[in-house]
Amino acid sequence: MSEILNIAAALTVWARELESRNAQTGDPEYALDAEHLYLLSAYFYRFYDVYPYIPTLDEVTTAGNVTINDITVGSITTTLSFGITPNVVYYNTGTGLLTYGPAAGLSPGLYSQTADSIPVTNTIVETTLIDGGVGTLSVPANGFKIGDSFIAYFSGKISCVNNEKIQIRCKSGSITLADTGLITLAAATNKNWELYINFTIRSIGAAGVAAIATSGRFSYNKDSNNSPESVGFYNLNNTTFDTTINNTLDVTVQWNSANPLNSIYTDMFNLYRIF
């Protein structure tokens, strides 16, 4: 029975290490893997005093090791396929040991939009430029560290009447990180636009202590000669930004007047960790 406790303890240690890596990198894969390991460890601990059996494992061979799908202790079986992802937890049939390996092929990508956003047309309501995708836009409470840096890239199509005004805000939940202010636009008809945003964590803590610097540039092609126009922006939020709570990125747009000829949507959006 000591093997069960040893396995449970090892899994807990690995989970804590991954939580630390998540806090250092902000990579959600580490947090997810840690959760999986905690679930597995809790299963072993739960049945240690109840069933005098060594667990048996339902396995699927994967590149020399086997991925755990189910664990049976005594007469009780738990399915782990929902929680244990490939390349995370293995049972080595040669050594009889559980081993752990971080998910292969981790990239700096945090979120990738997979569909066009809903066009923001004929309205003055502040509306998100982000649509559904894969990955995460959230960093959990206390998940940032000083120096963490990210870049967001957007592209899409825009149409507007001459001298229309638009405003773009970078937000974490309801907290504004940066604001372009009103941008006066030239006439544009189904033209390309791009937006680059950089974020860097300068300090961590509660509101009034934490600080995040945000800079970016919005550009678009106008009808006249299809020539580009652009505007840059920068803001340091050291008053309302709070790293002790969950932070979820949003980027919104707002027209200054409602007009059926004013429309903007996103066709690509990617969020990356760069430091």
C-alpha positions as a Markdown table, in Angstrom:
| # | Residue | x | y | z |
|---|---|---|---|---|
| 1 | Met | 0.0 | 0.0 | 0.0 |
| 2 | Ser | 2.9 | 2.3 | 0.5 |
| 3 | Glu | 3.2 | 2.5 | -3.3 |
| 4 | Ile | -0.1 | 4.2 | -3.5 |
| 5 | Leu | 0.9 | 6.9 | -1.1 |
| 6 | Asn | 4.2 | 7.4 | -2.9 |
| 7 | Ile | 2.4 | 7.8 | -6.2 |
| 8 | Ala | -0.1 | 10.3 | -4.7 |
| 9 | Ala | 2.7 | 12.3 | -3.1 |
| 10 | Ala | 4.7 | 12.4 | -6.3 |
| 11 | Leu | 1.7 | 13.6 | -8.3 |
| 12 | Thr | 1.0 | 16.3 | -5.8 |
| 13 | Val | 4.6 | 17.5 | -6.0 |
| 14 | Trp | 4.4 | 17.6 | -9.8 |
| 15 | Ala | 1.1 | 19.5 | -9.6 |
| 16 | Arg | 2.6 | 22.1 | -7.3 |
| 17 | Glu | 5.6 | 22.5 | -9.6 |
| 18 | Leu | 3.3 | 23.1 | -12.6 |
| 19 | Glu | 1.3 | 25.7 | -10.6 |
| 20 | Ser | 4.6 | 27.5 | -10.0 |
| 21 | Arg | 5.4 | 27.3 | -13.7 |
| 22 | Asn | 1.9 | 28.7 | -14.5 |
| 23 | Ala | 2.5 | 31.6 | -12.2 |
| 24 | Gln | 5.9 | 32.3 | -13.8 |
| 25 | Thr | 4.8 | 31.9 | -17.4 |
| 26 | Gly | 1.1 | 32.5 | -17.5 |
| 27 | Asp | 0.9 | 29.4 | -19.8 |
| 28 | Pro | -2.6 | 27.9 | -19.2 |
| 29 | Glu | -1.3 | 24.4 | -20.2 |
| 30 | Tyr | 0.6 | 24.3 | -16.9 |
| 31 | Ala | -2.5 | 25.1 | -14.9 |
| 32 | Leu | -4.5 | 22.5 | -16.7 |
| 33 | Asp | -1.9 | 19.8 | -16.3 |
| 34 | Ala | -1.7 | 20.7 | -12.6 |
| 35 | Glu | -5.4 | 20.2 | -12.2 |
| 36 | His | -5.2 | 16.8 | -13.9 |
| 37 | Leu | -2.5 | 15.7 | -11.5 |
| 38 | Tyr | -4.3 | 16.9 | -8.5 |
| 39 | Leu | -7.4 | 14.9 | -9.6 |
| 40 | Leu | -5.3 | 11.8 | -10.0 |
| 41 | Ser | -3.5 | 12.3 | -6.7 |
| 42 | Ala | -6.8 | 12.8 | -4.9 |
| 43 | Tyr | -8.1 | 9.5 | -6.3 |
| 44 | Phe | -5.2 | 7.6 | -4.8 |
| 45 | Tyr | -5.5 | 9.3 | -1.4 |
| 46 | Arg | -9.2 | 8.8 | -1.3 |
| 47 | Phe | -9.1 | 5.0 | -1.6 |
| 48 | Tyr | -5.9 | 4.4 | 0.4 |
| 49 | Asp | -7.7 | 3.7 | 3.7 |
| 50 | Val | -10.8 | 2.2 | 2.1 |
| 51 | Tyr | -9.6 | -0.5 | -0.3 |
| 52 | Pro | -6.6 | -2.8 | 0.4 |
| 53 | Tyr | -5.8 | -3.1 | -3.3 |
| 54 | Ile | -3.2 | -1.8 | -5.7 |
| 55 | Pro | -4.9 | 0.2 | -8.5 |
| 56 | Thr | -5.1 | -1.3 | -11.9 |
| 57 | Leu | -4.9 | 0.9 | -14.9 |
| 58 | Asp | -6.7 | 1.0 | -18.3 |
| 59 | Glu | -4.1 | 2.0 | -20.7 |
| 60 | Val | -3.7 | 3.2 | -24.3 |
| 61 | Thr | -0.3 | 2.8 | -25.9 |
| 62 | Thr | 1.3 | 6.1 | -27.0 |
| 63 | Ala | 4.8 | 6.3 | -28.3 |
| 64 | Gly | 6.3 | 3.7 | -26.0 |
| 65 | Asn | 4.3 | 4.7 | -22.9 |
| 66 | Val | 0.6 | 4.4 | -22.2 |
| 67 | Thr | -1.8 | 7.1 | -21.5 |
| 68 | Ile | -4.1 | 6.4 | -18.4 |
| 69 | Asn | -7.8 | 6.3 | -19.2 |
| 70 | Asp | -9.2 | 4.6 | -16.2 |
| 71 | Ile | -8.1 | 3.6 | -12.7 |
| 72 | Thr | -9.7 | 0.8 | -10.7 |
| 73 | Val | -9.3 | 0.3 | -7.0 |
| 74 | Gly | -11.1 | -2.7 | -5.6 |
| 75 | Ser | -14.6 | -2.6 | -7.1 |
| 76 | Ile | -14.6 | 1.2 | -8.0 |
| 77 | Thr | -13.4 | 2.5 | -11.3 |
| 78 | Thr | -13.0 | 6.1 | -12.2 |
| 79 | Thr | -12.6 | 7.4 | -15.8 |
| 80 | Leu | -9.9 | 9.9 | -16.3 |
| 81 | Ser | -10.1 | 10.4 | -20.0 |
| 82 | Phe | -11.8 | 13.7 | -19.4 |
| 83 | Gly | -9.0 | 14.9 | -17.2 |
| 84 | Ile | -5.7 | 13.2 | -18.3 |
| 85 | Thr | -4.6 | 14.5 | -21.7 |
| 86 | Pro | -2.1 | 12.8 | -24.0 |
| 87 | Asn | 1.6 | 13.3 | -23.1 |
| 88 | Val | 0.8 | 14.2 | -19.5 |
| 89 | Val | 0.6 | 11.2 | -17.3 |
| 90 | Tyr | 1.9 | 7.7 | -18.2 |
| 91 | Tyr | 2.1 | 4.3 | -16.7 |
| 92 | Asn | 5.2 | 2.6 | -18.0 |
| 93 | Thr | 4.5 | -1.1 | -18.5 |
| 94 | Gly | 8.2 | -2.0 | -18.3 |
| 95 | Thr | 9.0 | -0.4 | -15.0 |
| 96 | Gly | 5.5 | -0.3 | -13.5 |
| 97 | Leu | 5.9 | 3.3 | -12.6 |
| 98 | Leu | 3.8 | 6.4 | -13.2 |
| 99 | Thr | 5.7 | 9.1 | -15.0 |
| 100 | Tyr | 4.9 | 12.6 | -16.0 |
| 101 | Gly | 6.0 | 14.6 | -19.0 |
| 102 | Pro | 4.8 | 18.2 | -19.9 |
| 103 | Ala | 2.6 | 18.3 | -23.0 |
| 104 | Ala | 4.7 | 18.4 | -26.1 |
| 105 | Gly | 4.8 | 21.2 | -28.5 |
| 106 | Leu | 3.8 | 24.1 | -26.2 |
| 107 | Ser | 3.8 | 27.4 | -28.1 |
| 108 | Pro | 3.7 | 31.0 | -27.0 |
| 109 | Gly | 0.2 | 31.2 | -28.4 |
| 110 | Leu | -2.5 | 31.8 | -25.8 |
| 111 | Tyr | -5.6 | 32.4 | -28.0 |
| 112 | Ser | -6.6 | 32.0 | -31.6 |
| 113 | Gln | -9.9 | 33.3 | -33.0 |
| 114 | Thr | -11.5 | 30.8 | -35.4 |
| 115 | Ala | -14.4 | 32.7 | -36.8 |
| 116 | Asp | -15.2 | 36.3 | -38.0 |
| 117 | Ser | -16.5 | 38.4 | -35.2 |
| 118 | Ile | -20.1 | 39.8 | -35.4 |
| 119 | Pro | -19.9 | 43.1 | -37.4 |
| 120 | Val | -20.4 | 46.2 | -35.3 |
| 121 | Thr | -22.8 | 48.1 | -37.5 |
| 122 | Asn | -25.2 | 51.1 | -37.2 |
| 123 | Thr | -24.8 | 51.3 | -33.4 |
| 124 | Ile | -23.1 | 53.5 | -30.7 |
| 125 | Val | -23.0 | 50.6 | -28.2 |
| 126 | Glu | -19.5 | 49.6 | -27.1 |
| 127 | Thr | -19.0 | 46.0 | -28.5 |
| 128 | Thr | -16.3 | 43.4 | -28.4 |
| 129 | Leu | -14.1 | 42.8 | -31.4 |
| 130 | Ile | -13.4 | 39.2 | -30.3 |
| 131 | Asp | -15.2 | 36.1 | -31.3 |
| 132 | Gly | -14.9 | 32.4 | -30.4 |
| 133 | Gly | -11.7 | 30.5 | -30.7 |
| 134 | Val | -9.3 | 28.2 | -29.0 |
| 135 | Gly | -7.1 | 28.9 | -26.0 |
| 136 | Thr | -7.7 | 31.3 | -23.2 |
| 137 | Leu | -8.0 | 35.0 | -22.7 |
| 138 | Ser | -7.8 | 34.7 | -18.9 |
| 139 | Val | -5.0 | 34.8 | -16.3 |
| 140 | Pro | -6.0 | 33.4 | -12.9 |
| 141 | Ala | -5.6 | 35.3 | -9.7 |
| 142 | Asn | -2.0 | 35.8 | -8.8 |
| 143 | Gly | -1.0 | 34.3 | -12.1 |
| 144 | Phe | 1.1 | 37.3 | -13.3 |
| 145 | Lys | 4.7 | 38.0 | -12.5 |
| 146 | Ile | 6.7 | 41.2 | -13.0 |
| 147 | Gly | 7.9 | 41.5 | -16.6 |
| 148 | Asp | 5.2 | 39.3 | -18.1 |
| 149 | Ser | 4.6 | 40.6 | -21.6 |
| 150 | Phe | 2.0 | 39.8 | -24.3 |
| 151 | Ile | 1.1 | 40.9 | -27.8 |
| 152 | Ala | -2.3 | 40.9 | -29.5 |
| 153 | Tyr | -2.8 | 41.1 | -33.2 |
| 154 | Phe | -6.1 | 41.9 | -34.9 |
| 155 | Ser | -7.2 | 42.3 | -38.5 |
| 156 | Gly | -10.5 | 42.7 | -40.3 |
| 157 | Lys | -12.6 | 44.8 | -42.5 |
| 158 | Ile | -14.0 | 48.4 | -41.9 |
| 159 | Ser | -16.4 | 50.6 | -43.7 |
| 160 | Cys | -17.3 | 54.2 | -42.6 |
| 161 | Val | -18.5 | 57.5 | -43.8 |
| 162 | Asn | -16.1 | 60.4 | -44.1 |
| 163 | Asn | -15.1 | 62.1 | -40.7 |
| 164 | Glu | -16.8 | 59.4 | -38.7 |
| 165 | Lys | -15.2 | 58.7 | -35.3 |
| 166 | Ile | -14.3 | 55.4 | -33.7 |
| 167 | Gln | -12.9 | 54.5 | -30.2 |
| 168 | Ile | -11.1 | 51.3 | -29.3 |
| 169 | Arg | -10.5 | 50.2 | -25.7 |
| 170 | Cys | -8.3 | 47.4 | -24.3 |
| 171 | Lys | -9.9 | 46.0 | -21.1 |
| 172 | Ser | -9.6 | 43.4 | -18.4 |
| 173 | Gly | -13.1 | 42.7 | -17.5 |
| 174 | Ser | -14.6 | 46.1 | -16.8 |
| 175 | Ile | -11.2 | 47.7 | -16.1 |
| 176 | Thr | -9.8 | 49.8 | -19.0 |
| 177 | Leu | -6.1 | 49.2 | -19.7 |
| 178 | Ala | -5.8 | 51.6 | -22.6 |
| 179 | Asp | -8.1 | 53.8 | -24.8 |
| 180 | Thr | -7.4 | 55.2 | -28.2 |
| 181 | Gly | -9.8 | 58.1 | -27.6 |
| 182 | Leu | -11.9 | 59.2 | -30.6 |
| 183 | Ile | -10.2 | 58.5 | -33.9 |
| 184 | Thr | -11.4 | 60.5 | -36.9 |
| 185 | Leu | -11.7 | 58.3 | -39.9 |
| 186 | Ala | -11.6 | 59.1 | -43.7 |
| 187 | Ala | -14.2 | 57.4 | -45.9 |
| 188 | Ala | -13.5 | 53.7 | -46.2 |
| 189 | Thr | -15.4 | 50.9 | -48.0 |
| 190 | Asn | -14.7 | 47.3 | -47.0 |
| 191 | Lys | -11.1 | 48.2 | -46.3 |
| 192 | Asn | -8.5 | 46.2 | -44.3 |
| 193 | Trp | -7.6 | 47.3 | -40.8 |
| 194 | Glu | -5.0 | 46.0 | -38.3 |
| 195 | Leu | -4.4 | 46.5 | -34.6 |
| 196 | Tyr | -1.3 | 45.6 | -32.6 |
| 197 | Ile | -1.3 | 45.8 | -28.8 |
| 198 | Asn | 1.6 | 45.2 | -26.4 |
| 199 | Phe | 1.1 | 44.6 | -22.6 |
| 200 | Thr | 3.8 | 44.4 | -19.9 |
| 201 | Ile | 3.2 | 43.8 | -16.2 |
| 202 | Arg | 5.3 | 46.4 | -14.3 |
| 203 | Ser | 4.2 | 45.4 | -10.8 |
| 204 | Ile | 1.8 | 42.9 | -9.2 |
| 205 | Gly | -0.6 | 43.2 | -6.3 |
| 206 | Ala | -4.0 | 44.7 | -5.6 |
| 207 | Ala | -5.4 | 47.8 | -7.3 |
| 208 | Gly | -3.2 | 50.7 | -6.5 |
| 209 | Val | -0.1 | 48.5 | -6.3 |
| 210 | Ala | -0.2 | 46.5 | -9.6 |
| 211 | Ala | 0.7 | 48.2 | -12.8 |
| 212 | Ile | 0.4 | 47.3 | -16.5 |
| 213 | Ala | 1.7 | 49.3 | -19.4 |
| 214 | Thr | -0.2 | 49.0 | -22.7 |
| 215 | Ser | 0.7 | 50.4 | -26.1 |
| 216 | Gly | -0.6 | 49.8 | -29.6 |
| 217 | Arg | -1.3 | 51.1 | -33.0 |
| 218 | Phe | -4.5 | 51.0 | -35.1 |
| 219 | Ser | -4.2 | 51.3 | -38.9 |
| 220 | Tyr | -6.6 | 51.1 | -41.8 |
| 221 | Asn | -6.8 | 51.8 | -45.5 |
| 222 | Lys | -9.0 | 54.7 | -46.6 |
| 223 | Asp | -10.8 | 54.9 | -50.0 |
| 224 | Ser | -8.7 | 57.7 | -51.3 |
| 225 | Asn | -5.8 | 56.1 | -53.1 |
| 226 | Asn | -6.2 | 53.1 | -50.8 |
| 227 | Ser | -3.6 | 54.8 | -48.6 |
| 228 | Pro | -3.0 | 53.8 | -45.0 |
| 229 | Glu | -3.8 | 55.9 | -41.9 |
| 230 | Ser | -2.8 | 55.0 | -38.4 |
| 231 | Val | -2.8 | 56.2 | -34.8 |
| 232 | Gly | -0.8 | 55.0 | -31.8 |
| 233 | Phe | -1.7 | 54.9 | -28.1 |
| 234 | Tyr | -0.2 | 54.3 | -24.7 |
| 235 | Asn | -1.4 | 54.0 | -21.1 |
| 236 | Leu | 0.0 | 53.0 | -17.7 |
| 237 | Asn | -2.8 | 51.7 | -15.4 |
| 238 | Asn | -1.4 | 51.7 | -11.9 |
| 239 | Thr | -4.7 | 52.5 | -10.1 |
| 240 | Thr | -7.4 | 50.0 | -11.0 |
| 241 | Phe | -5.5 | 47.0 | -12.4 |
| 242 | Asp | -5.4 | 44.1 | -10.0 |
| 243 | Thr | -3.4 | 40.9 | -10.3 |
| 244 | Thr | -4.9 | 39.3 | -7.2 |
| 245 | Ile | -8.1 | 38.6 | -9.2 |
| 246 | Asn | -8.8 | 36.8 | -12.4 |
| 247 | Asn | -8.1 | 39.0 | -15.5 |
| 248 | Thr | -9.8 | 38.4 | -18.8 |
| 249 | Leu | -8.8 | 40.3 | -21.9 |
| 250 | Asp | -11.3 | 42.1 | -24.0 |
| 251 | Val | -10.9 | 44.6 | -26.8 |
| 252 | Thr | -13.9 | 46.7 | -27.7 |
| 253 | Val | -14.9 | 49.2 | -30.4 |
| 254 | Gln | -17.5 | 52.0 | -30.3 |
| 255 | Trp | -18.8 | 54.2 | -33.1 |
| 256 | Asn | -19.4 | 57.9 | -32.3 |
| 257 | Ser | -22.7 | 57.8 | -34.3 |
| 258 | Ala | -25.1 | 55.2 | -35.6 |
| 259 | Asn | -25.0 | 54.9 | -39.3 |
| 260 | Pro | -25.7 | 51.8 | -41.5 |
| 261 | Leu | -22.5 | 52.6 | -43.5 |
| 262 | Asn | -20.4 | 52.3 | -40.4 |
| 263 | Ser | -19.2 | 48.7 | -39.8 |
| 264 | Ile | -16.2 | 46.9 | -38.5 |
| 265 | Tyr | -15.4 | 43.3 | -37.7 |
| 266 | Thr | -12.4 | 41.1 | -36.9 |
| 267 | Asp | -11.4 | 38.2 | -39.2 |
| 268 | Met | -8.2 | 37.3 | -37.3 |
| 269 | Phe | -7.1 | 37.7 | -33.7 |
| 270 | Asn | -4.2 | 36.0 | -32.0 |
| 271 | Leu | -2.8 | 36.5 | -28.5 |
| 272 | Tyr | 0.8 | 35.6 | -27.7 |
| 273 | Arg | 3.0 | 35.6 | -24.7 |
| 274 | Ile | 6.4 | 37.2 | -25.7 |
| 275 | Phe | 8.2 | 37.2 | -22.3 |
